[in-house]
C-alpha cells in the first residue's frame, strides 16, 4: 500500500496541535496494518465528498482520503468534523 498526501492535507496537518498529529500518526499505523479495524470507524462519504472515505483520528478529528487503484491511498483533508463538513 502506498500512502500519498495532498498539499492541502499537509498544510492542515501542520496546523493541528501536536497531540492530534500524534493521534493521526498512531491511527495511520493501525490503518496500514488493518484498514478495516473498527477503532478507525472507516466509512465512505456521500454528498459533496462522494468518493472519499473518512477515518476517525479521535472523537472530533477526521482524515479524509481517496482510494486509487488497489494499493494507493491519498489523504486529502484532515480537521474537525465541523471544519470539514460544516
C-alpha positions as CSV (number, residue, x, y, z in Angstrom):
1,X,0.0,0.0,0.0
2,X,1.3,3.4,-1.0
3,X,0.3,6.5,1.1
4,X,0.3,9.9,-0.5
5,X,-0.7,13.3,0.9
6,X,-2.2,16.2,-1.0
7,X,-0.6,19.6,-0.3
8,X,-3.9,20.8,1.5
9,X,-3.7,17.8,3.8
10,X,-0.1,18.6,4.7
11,X,-1.0,22.2,5.4
12,X,-3.9,21.2,7.6
13,X,-1.9,18.6,9.4
14,X,0.9,21.1,10.3
15,X,-1.8,23.4,11.8
16,X,-3.1,20.7,14.2
17,X,-1.9,20.6,17.8
18,X,1.0,18.1,18.3
19,X,-1.4,15.9,20.3
20,X,-3.7,15.5,17.3
21,X,-0.7,15.0,14.9
22,X,0.5,12.1,17.2
23,X,-3.0,10.7,17.2
24,X,-3.2,10.7,13.4
25,X,0.2,9.0,13.2
26,X,-1.0,6.3,15.6
27,X,-4.2,5.7,13.6
28,X,-2.2,5.6,10.4
29,X,-0.1,2.7,11.8
30,X,-3.3,0.9,12.7
31,X,-4.7,1.7,9.2
32,X,-1.6,0.3,7.5
33,X,-1.8,-2.9,9.4
34,X,-5.6,-3.3,9.1
35,X,-7.7,-0.7,7.2
36,X,-10.9,-2.4,8.4
37,X,-10.1,-2.1,12.1
38,X,-13.3,-1.0,13.9
39,X,-11.4,1.5,16.0
40,X,-10.9,3.6,12.9
41,X,-14.6,3.8,12.0
42,X,-13.7,4.0,8.3
43,X,-16.7,4.6,6.1
44,X,-17.5,6.0,2.6
45,X,-18.8,9.5,2.3
46,X,-21.8,10.9,0.4
47,X,-22.8,14.3,-1.0
48,X,-20.1,16.8,-1.8
49,X,-17.5,14.2,-0.6
50,X,-18.8,11.3,-2.6
51,X,-15.8,9.1,-3.5
52,X,-13.9,10.0,-0.3
53,X,-13.5,7.8,2.8
54,X,-13.4,9.1,6.4
55,X,-11.2,7.7,9.2
56,X,-11.6,8.8,12.8
57,X,-8.5,10.2,14.4
58,X,-10.2,10.9,17.6
59,X,-13.7,11.9,18.8
60,X,-13.8,15.0,16.5
61,X,-10.9,14.9,14.1
62,X,-11.3,13.1,10.8
63,X,-8.9,12.3,8.0
64,X,-10.5,12.1,4.5
65,X,-8.8,10.0,1.8
66,X,-9.3,8.7,-1.7
67,X,-8.5,5.2,-2.9
68,X,-6.8,5.0,-6.2
69,X,-6.5,1.5,-7.7
70,X,-6.0,-1.3,-5.2
71,X,-2.9,0.0,-3.4
72,X,-2.7,3.8,-3.4
73,X,-4.3,5.8,-0.6
74,X,-4.3,9.6,-1.0
75,X,-5.0,11.6,2.2
76,X,-6.8,14.7,1.1
77,X,-8.1,16.6,4.2
78,X,-7.8,16.5,7.9
79,X,-9.7,18.5,10.5
80,X,-12.6,18.6,12.9
81,X,-16.0,17.4,11.9
82,X,-17.4,20.9,11.8
83,X,-14.4,22.2,9.7
84,X,-14.7,19.5,7.1
85,X,-18.5,19.1,6.9
86,X,-19.8,22.4,8.2
